[in-house]
């Protein structure tokens, strides 16, 4: 064939067209080496950007019979491919093979990516013969891509949803929001040319393709990459894969491409290890029940995110994914850096929350102490940004699903590594014991049923007592001798279980005040009470409504009167206590023991991953807006926090400086006092000297008077000659 850019004059000499786009001149030799394995009568169509004139001579040297098409440098390899198709579709080739000079310089594995594709599509003459034969024997095969590059658009749509839907509508290809079809992510493949006819009929213009450089995703180029797959399916044809050994098979719809961004839905479908960042001390109940027990039972390795008591962001790289628990996002500075680090390392982010921390009741101890006030924005940010949210109750899922669609309920199970089901022994003697066990946050809940307890204690005076463990008594119950309070013996969950299983009681109670926070609580107390073989009366709220069959395996009370009625029933009837306890324990045994309910990772994530997982790129407009707003609020919150931090830092510096000045002032004052004392001493000495001088002056004046008196006296005059004689003798 001659070098000729006039597509109307192209002629066919074989059944196969090799369509090659060359951008990098230094790859021509590698391409020539691989295409040498094609049949001798293959026709070559090579497109070259018009700003790469140096490539033309190299192409002519290695492909002397190729048709060379000089194209404008836009549309990457896609627009040149469409230009070539316009010329070859009338020639009715049986097959085409499309490749291009791929470097992917923004990826460290760009070279190995290209070489992997070339080897699977053109690795040897035998491999190519097998590919050609597969198209002949399988008329339903429309396209064949390299194994690992044929991926499901459901997971690899990314930022291309809008442009893809526009293109599908324009070309006349029906689709839906599921995007459940394969496509070849590298746009290098073998294919039947006729499946591209609708694309050519759409008559794409050069101006529709942006000038270089283009974005890495979300352009018409990336949309058409996916349209190629949809067009194949619409022709009633299939897309298969070929590996290095020439083995051809149907693509795995959950295949993760080793050379492209890894979809979170697929990464989350197979987790072996988690880096865990918590907020409680090791071994606390919330950590054991929500993290340690279920994930280890599922075979997941838990890697501590803390080093020497401090959260270490670099630990994220050690696991398949990262899980943040409860209020951890609010306990570290710049929590968003943990999210971005996970994104950078392609590690899915899981956020675990088992309480509605955003809506603590006003009488909740932690609300009174403002423990979570500064944490709420980071927690909300984590909730929104997480790839997967795990919570403990359907009610929390219902309330939080507007912030994140990928939310699952992992119910609280009883860890039967620790718990053993106690035999049911009904006490018919008196006094009977009503017991409550809880944390210090449940005092308001006890207060809510205090009138019922006081009524029953008065009714059965001497025959009934109430024991409360862990929860401080409300004032209304504190003065009764038939009500006892015992502090929780230990905060470590394993120690608590050992202690609690040795408790003796006849009836358990689980009161909850009617508020949204409590409606989101779990049914854990039903499980723990039932393990001891003791019947219970429970608050008629969501946590217990979903598990207690009223009158069969427990009672549900919604008013003081109902608490009195149902507790009275159990007090009066040992047989009823036995019946209810047995039914509750059977339910626990059948449905809520950890060992029987969780065996692997899929028992945690269920059917959500990957089939029902909603990628961030497919969020509804409403949810996308929520995400955008929360990111802006978090950014503003962070800026405010940073501003406060630096202001506090500056204030601390000023405070230190002020302390230094105060120290200097104190030293100056001490020096001044010493100087003043010295001055006072000197002044005192001066006063003494002045007094002495005054005395001396007076003495001198007295002496002078004496001398004058003496000099003027007669005796002084009479002795004058004698004094003269005395002077003369002394001089001698």
Secondary structure in CASP SS format (residue, H / E / C, confidence):
PFRMAT SS
TARGET T0000
AUTHOR 0000-0000-0000
METHOD secondary structure of the structure
MODEL  1
X C 1.00
X C 1.00
X C 1.00
X C 1.00
X C 1.00
X C 1.00
X H 1.00
X H 1.00
X H 1.00
X C 1.00
X C 1.00
X C 1.00
X C 1.00
X C 1.00
X C 1.00
X E 1.00
X E 1.00
X E 1.00
X E 1.00
X E 1.00
X E 1.00
X E 1.00
X C 1.00
X C 1.00
X H 1.00
X H 1.00
X H 1.00
X H 1.00
X H 1.00
X H 1.00
X H 1.00
X H 1.00
X H 1.00
X H 1.00
X H 1.00
X C 1.00
X C 1.00
X C 1.00
X C 1.00
X C 1.00
X C 1.00
X C 1.00
X E 1.00
X E 1.00
X E 1.00
X E 1.00
X E 1.00
X E 1.00
X E 1.00
X C 1.00
X C 1.00
X C 1.00
X H 1.00
X H 1.00
X H 1.00
X H 1.00
X H 1.00
X H 1.00
X H 1.00
X H 1.00
X H 1.00
X H 1.00
X C 1.00
X C 1.00
X C 1.00
X C 1.00
X E 1.00
X E 1.00
X E 1.00
X E 1.00
X E 1.00
X C 1.00
X C 1.00
X E 1.00
X C 1.00
X H 1.00
X H 1.00
X H 1.00
X H 1.00
X H 1.00
X H 1.00
X H 1.00
X H 1.00
X H 1.00
X H 1.00
X H 1.00
X H 1.00
X H 1.00
X H 1.00
X H 1.00
X H 1.00
X C 1.00
X C 1.00
X C 1.00
X E 1.00
X E 1.00
X E 1.00
X E 1.00
X E 1.00
X E 1.00
X C 1.00
X C 1.00
X C 1.00
X C 1.00
X C 1.00
X C 1.00
X C 1.00
X C 1.00
X C 1.00
X H 1.00
X H 1.00
X H 1.00
X H 1.00
X H 1.00
X H 1.00
X H 1.00
X H 1.00
X H 1.00
X H 1.00
X H 1.00
X H 1.00
X H 1.00
X C 1.00
X C 1.00
X H 1.00
X H 1.00
X H 1.00
X H 1.00
X H 1.00
X H 1.00
X H 1.00
X H 1.00
X H 1.00
X H 1.00
X H 1.00
X H 1.00
X H 1.00
X C 1.00
X C 1.00
X C 1.00
X E 1.00
X E 1.00
X E 1.00
X E 1.00
X E 1.00
X E 1.00
X C 1.00
X C 1.00
X C 1.00
X E 1.00
X E 1.00
X E 1.00
X H 1.00
X H 1.00
X H 1.00
X H 1.00
X C 1.00
X H 1.00
X H 1.00
X H 1.00
X H 1.00
X H 1.00
X H 1.00
X H 1.00
X H 1.00
X H 1.00
X H 1.00
X H 1.00
X H 1.00
X H 1.00
X H 1.00
X C 1.00
X C 1.00
X C 1.00
X C 1.00
X C 1.00
X C 1.00
X C 1.00
X C 1.00
X C 1.00
X C 1.00
X E 1.00
X E 1.00
X E 1.00
X C 1.00
X C 1.00
X C 1.00
X C 1.00
X E 1.00
X E 1.00
X E 1.00
X C 1.00
X H 1.00
X H 1.00
X H 1.00
X H 1.00
X H 1.00
X H 1.00
X H 1.00
X H 1.00
X H 1.00
X C 1.00
X C 1.00
X C 1.00
X C 1.00
X H 1.00
X H 1.00
X H 1.00
X C 1.00
X C 1.00
X E 1.00
X C 1.00
X C 1.00
X C 1.00
X C 1.00
X C 1.00
X C 1.00
X C 1.00
X C 1.00
X H 1.00
X H 1.00
X H 1.00
X H 1.00
X H 1.00
X H 1.00
X H 1.00
X H 1.00
X H 1.00
X H 1.00
X H 1.00
X H 1.00
X H 1.00
X H 1.00
X H 1.00
X C 1.00
X C 1.00
X C 1.00
X E 1.00
X E 1.00
X E 1.00
X E 1.00
X E 1.00
X C 1.00
X C 1.00
X C 1.00
X C 1.00
X C 1.00
X E 1.00
X E 1.00
X E 1.00
X C 1.00
X C 1.00
X C 1.00
X C 1.00
X C 1.00
X C 1.00
X C 1.00
X C 1.00
X C 1.00
X C 1.00
X C 1.00
X C 1.00
X C 1.00
X H 1.00
X H 1.00
X H 1.00
X H 1.00
X H 1.00
X C 1.00
X C 1.00
X C 1.00
X C 1.00
X E 1.00
X E 1.00
X E 1.00
X E 1.00
X E 1.00
X C 1.00
X C 1.00
X C 1.00
X C 1.00
X C 1.00
X C 1.00
X E 1.00
X H 1.00
X H 1.00
X H 1.00
X H 1.00
X H 1.00
X H 1.00
X H 1.00
X H 1.00
X H 1.00
X H 1.00
X H 1.00
X H 1.00
X H 1.00
X C 1.00
X C 1.00
X C 1.00
X E 1.00
X E 1.00
X E 1.00
X E 1.00
X C 1.00
X E 1.00
X E 1.00
X C 1.00
X C 1.00
X E 1.00
X E 1.00
X C 1.00
X H 1.00
X H 1.00
X H 1.00
X H 1.00
X H 1.00
X H 1.00
X C 1.00
X C 1.00
X E 1.00
X E 1.00
X E 1.00
X E 1.00
X E 1.00
X C 1.00
X C 1.00
X H 1.00
X H 1.00
X H 1.00
X H 1.00
X C 1.00
X C 1.00
X C 1.00
X C 1.00
X H 1.00
X H 1.00
X H 1.00
X H 1.00
X H 1.00
X H 1.00
X H 1.00
X H 1.00
X H 1.00
X C 1.00
X C 1.00
X C 1.00
X E 1.00
X E 1.00
X E 1.00
X E 1.00
X E 1.00
X E 1.00
X C 1.00
X C 1.00
X C 1.00
X H 1.00
X H 1.00
X H 1.00
X C 1.00
X C 1.00
X C 1.00
X C 1.00
X C 1.00
X H 1.00
X H 1.00
X H 1.00
X H 1.00
X C 1.00
X C 1.00
X C 1.00
X C 1.00
X H 1.00
X H 1.00
X H 1.00
X H 1.00
X H 1.00
X H 1.00
X H 1.00
X H 1.00
X H 1.00
X H 1.00
X H 1.00
X H 1.00
X H 1.00
X C 1.00
X C 1.00
X E 1.00
X E 1.00
X E 1.00
X E 1.00
X C 1.00
X C 1.00
X H 1.00
X H 1.00
X H 1.00
X H 1.00
X H 1.00
X H 1.00
X H 1.00
X C 1.00
X C 1.00
X C 1.00
X C 1.00
X C 1.00
X C 1.00
X E 1.00
X E 1.00
X E 1.00
X C 1.00
X C 1.00
X C 1.00
X C 1.00
X E 1.00
X C 1.00
X C 1.00
X C 1.00
X C 1.00
X C 1.00
X C 1.00
X C 1.00
X C 1.00
X C 1.00
X C 1.00
X C 1.00
X C 1.00
X C 1.00
X C 1.00
X C 1.00
X C 1.00
X C 1.00
X E 1.00
X E 1.00
X E 1.00
X E 1.00
X E 1.00
X E 1.00
X C 1.00
X C 1.00
X H 1.00
X H 1.00
X H 1.00
X H 1.00
X H 1.00
X H 1.00
X H 1.00
X H 1.00
X H 1.00
X H 1.00
X H 1.00
X H 1.00
X H 1.00
X H 1.00
X H 1.00
X H 1.00
X H 1.00
X H 1.00
X H 1.00
X H 1.00
X C 1.00
X C 1.00
X C 1.00
X C 1.00
X E 1.00
X E 1.00
X E 1.00
X E 1.00
X E 1.00
X E 1.00
X C 1.00
X C 1.00
X C 1.00
X C 1.00
X C 1.00
X H 1.00
X H 1.00
X H 1.00
X H 1.00
X C 1.00
X C 1.00
X C 1.00
X C 1.00
X E 1.00
X E 1.00
X E 1.00
X E 1.00
X C 1.00
X C 1.00
X C 1.00
X C 1.00
X C 1.00
X E 1.00
X H 1.00
X H 1.00
X H 1.00
X H 1.00
X H 1.00
X H 1.00
X H 1.00
X H 1.00
X C 1.00
X C 1.00
X C 1.00
X C 1.00
X C 1.00
X C 1.00
X E 1.00
X E 1.00
X E 1.00
X E 1.00
X C 1.00
X C 1.00
X C 1.00
X C 1.00
X C 1.00
X H 1.00
X H 1.00
X H 1.00
X H 1.00
X C 1.00
X C 1.00
X C 1.00
X C 1.00
X H 1.00
X H 1.00
X H 1.00
X H 1.00
X H 1.00
X H 1.00
X H 1.00
X H 1.00
X C 1.00
X C 1.00
X C 1.00
X E 1.00
X E 1.00
X E 1.00
X E 1.00
X E 1.00
X C 1.00
X C 1.00
X H 1.00
X H 1.00
X H 1.00
X H 1.00
X C 1.00
X C 1.00
X C 1.00
X C 1.00
X E 1.00
X C 1.00
X C 1.00
X C 1.00
X E 1.00
X E 1.00
X E 1.00
X E 1.00
X C 1.00
X C 1.00
X H 1.00
X H 1.00
X H 1.00
X H 1.00
X H 1.00
X H 1.00
X H 1.00
X H 1.00
X H 1.00
X H 1.00
X H 1.00
X H 1.00
X H 1.00
X C 1.00
X H 1.00
X H 1.00
X H 1.00
X H 1.00
X H 1.00
X H 1.00
X H 1.00
X H 1.00
X H 1.00
X H 1.00
X H 1.00
X H 1.00
X H 1.00
X H 1.00
X H 1.00
X H 1.00
X H 1.00
X H 1.00
X C 1.00
X E 1.00
X H 1.00
X H 1.00
X H 1.00
X H 1.00
X C 1.00
X C 1.00
X C 1.00
X C 1.00
X H 1.00
X H 1.00
X H 1.00
X H 1.00
X C 1.00
X C 1.00
X H 1.00
X H 1.00
X H 1.00
X H 1.00
X H 1.00
X C 1.00
X C 1.00
X C 1.00
X H 1.00
X H 1.00
X H 1.00
X C 1.00
X C 1.00
X H 1.00
X H 1.00
X H 1.00
X H 1.00
X H 1.00
X H 1.00
X H 1.00
X H 1.00
X H 1.00
X H 1.00
X H 1.00
X H 1.00
X H 1.00
X H 1.00
X H 1.00
X H 1.00
X H 1.00
X H 1.00
X H 1.00
X H 1.00
X H 1.00
X H 1.00
X H 1.00
X H 1.00
X H 1.00
X H 1.00
X H 1.00
X H 1.00
X H 1.00
X H 1.00
X H 1.00
X H 1.00
X H 1.00
X H 1.00
X H 1.00
X H 1.00
X H 1.00
X H 1.00
X H 1.00
X H 1.00
X H 1.00
X H 1.00
X H 1.00
X H 1.00
X H 1.00
X H 1.00
X H 1.00
X H 1.00
X H 1.00
X H 1.00
X H 1.00
X H 1.00
X H 1.00
X H 1.00
X H 1.00
X H 1.00
X H 1.00
X H 1.00
X H 1.00
X H 1.00
X H 1.00
X H 1.00
X H 1.00
X H 1.00
X H 1.00
X H 1.00
X H 1.00
X H 1.00
X H 1.00
X H 1.00
X H 1.00
X H 1.00
X H 1.00
X H 1.00
X H 1.00
X H 1.00
X H 1.00
X H 1.00
X H 1.00
X H 1.00
X H 1.00
X H 1.00
X H 1.00
X H 1.00
X H 1.00
X H 1.00
X H 1.00
X H 1.00
X H 1.00
X H 1.00
X H 1.00
X C 1.00
X C 1.00
X H 1.00
X H 1.00
X H 1.00
X H 1.00
X H 1.00
X C 1.00
X H 1.00
X H 1.00
X H 1.00
X H 1.00
X H 1.00
X H 1.00
X H 1.00
X H 1.00
X H 1.00
X H 1.00
X H 1.00
X H 1.00
X C 1.00
END
